Amino acid sequence: MRRSTTSAAEPTESTLEDYFCALSDERRRIVVDVLDRRRSTSLDELVDEIVARSAGTGTAARAEMSLVHVHLPRLADAGAVTFDGTRVETRQPTFDRLVALASLTSDVLGAE
């Protein structure tokens, strides 16, 4: 990873590889889908969505831990979101590019 921060600092230019990496995990695709509809959401709401869509494959505590330590930092590194510890917001125009790529690759990646 280029950066380890999820702050609102200006990200470096994202590459196609960054976008594909960001979309390579189901939980990150769920985050992208939720934020595509809401543009901003709480960590708790994302945890609830992950648990609901994961068909009993994990607990809320595990979902929160993976979001905070893996998935949200990866999306922030790609320049698509900001996360302040409780709230996640989209970062334009990178987020819209990520959504466009997700829609083009949804059959390949298994996203809904």
C-alpha positions as CSV (number, residue, x, y, z in Angstrom):
1,M,0.0,0.0,0.0
2,R,1.1,3.5,-0.7
3,R,-0.4,5.1,2.4
4,S,-1.7,3.9,5.7
5,T,-3.9,6.8,6.5
6,T,-7.7,7.1,6.2
7,S,-7.6,10.9,6.8
8,A,-9.0,13.5,4.5
9,A,-5.5,14.3,3.1
10,E,-5.3,14.7,-0.6
11,P,-4.8,11.2,-2.2
12,T,-2.3,10.5,-4.9
13,E,-3.7,9.7,-8.3
14,S,-5.3,6.3,-8.3
15,T,-4.4,3.7,-10.9
16,L,-6.5,1.0,-12.5
17,E,-4.7,-1.5,-10.3
18,D,-5.8,0.5,-7.2
19,Y,-9.4,0.3,-8.4
20,F,-9.3,-3.4,-9.2
21,C,-7.6,-4.1,-5.8
22,A,-10.4,-2.0,-4.1
23,L,-13.1,-4.1,-5.8
24,S,-11.4,-7.5,-5.3
25,D,-13.1,-8.2,-2.0
26,E,-16.8,-8.8,-1.4
27,R,-17.0,-6.6,1.7
28,R,-15.4,-3.7,-0.2
29,R,-18.0,-4.2,-3.0
30,I,-20.8,-4.1,-0.4
31,V,-19.3,-0.8,1.0
32,V,-19.2,0.6,-2.5
33,D,-22.8,-0.5,-3.2
34,V,-24.1,1.1,0.0
35,L,-22.2,4.3,-0.5
36,D,-23.3,4.5,-4.1
37,R,-26.9,4.9,-2.8
38,R,-26.1,7.0,0.3
39,R,-22.8,8.8,-0.3
40,S,-22.3,8.9,3.5
41,T,-23.0,6.3,6.2
42,S,-22.0,5.3,9.7
43,L,-19.7,2.4,10.5
44,D,-22.5,0.7,12.3
45,E,-24.8,0.8,9.3
46,L,-22.0,-0.7,7.1
47,V,-21.4,-3.4,9.7
48,D,-25.2,-4.2,9.6
49,E,-25.1,-4.4,5.8
50,I,-22.0,-6.7,5.8
51,V,-23.6,-9.1,8.3
52,A,-26.9,-9.1,6.5
53,R,-25.4,-9.8,3.1
54,S,-22.8,-12.3,4.3
55,A,-25.4,-15.1,5.0
56,G,-24.2,-15.9,8.5
57,T,-20.5,-16.2,7.8
58,G,-19.4,-13.7,10.5
59,T,-20.3,-11.7,13.5
60,A,-20.8,-8.0,13.8
61,A,-17.6,-7.7,15.8
62,R,-15.5,-9.4,13.1
63,A,-17.2,-7.4,10.3
64,E,-16.4,-4.2,12.2
65,M,-12.8,-5.2,12.8
66,S,-12.2,-6.1,9.1
67,L,-13.8,-2.9,7.9
68,V,-11.8,-0.7,10.3
69,H,-8.4,-2.5,9.8
70,V,-8.6,-3.7,6.2
71,H,-11.4,-2.7,3.9
72,L,-12.0,1.0,4.7
73,P,-8.2,1.7,4.7
74,R,-7.9,0.0,1.3
75,L,-10.8,2.1,-0.1
76,A,-9.2,5.2,1.4
77,D,-5.8,4.3,-0.1
78,A,-7.5,4.1,-3.5
79,G,-8.8,7.7,-2.8
80,A,-12.5,6.6,-2.9
81,V,-13.6,7.3,0.7
82,T,-12.7,9.1,3.8
83,F,-13.3,7.5,7.2
84,D,-13.0,9.3,10.6
85,G,-13.6,6.3,12.8
86,T,-17.4,6.5,12.9
87,R,-18.5,7.9,9.5
88,V,-17.6,6.9,5.9
89,E,-18.0,9.3,3.0
90,T,-17.4,9.1,-0.7
91,R,-14.5,11.1,-2.2
92,Q,-15.2,12.5,-5.7
93,P,-14.4,11.9,-8.5
94,T,-12.6,8.7,-7.6
95,F,-15.6,7.1,-6.0
96,D,-17.7,7.5,-9.1
97,R,-14.9,6.0,-11.2
98,L,-14.8,3.0,-8.8
99,V,-18.6,2.6,-9.1
100,A,-18.4,2.7,-12.9
101,L,-15.7,0.0,-12.9
102,A,-17.7,-2.0,-10.5
103,S,-20.8,-1.9,-12.7
104,L,-18.7,-3.0,-15.7
105,T,-17.1,-5.9,-13.9
106,S,-20.0,-7.0,-11.7
107,D,-20.4,-10.3,-13.6
108,V,-16.8,-11.2,-13.2
109,L,-16.5,-10.2,-9.6
110,G,-19.8,-11.7,-8.5
111,A,-21.3,-8.4,-7.2
112,E,-25.0,-7.9,-7.4
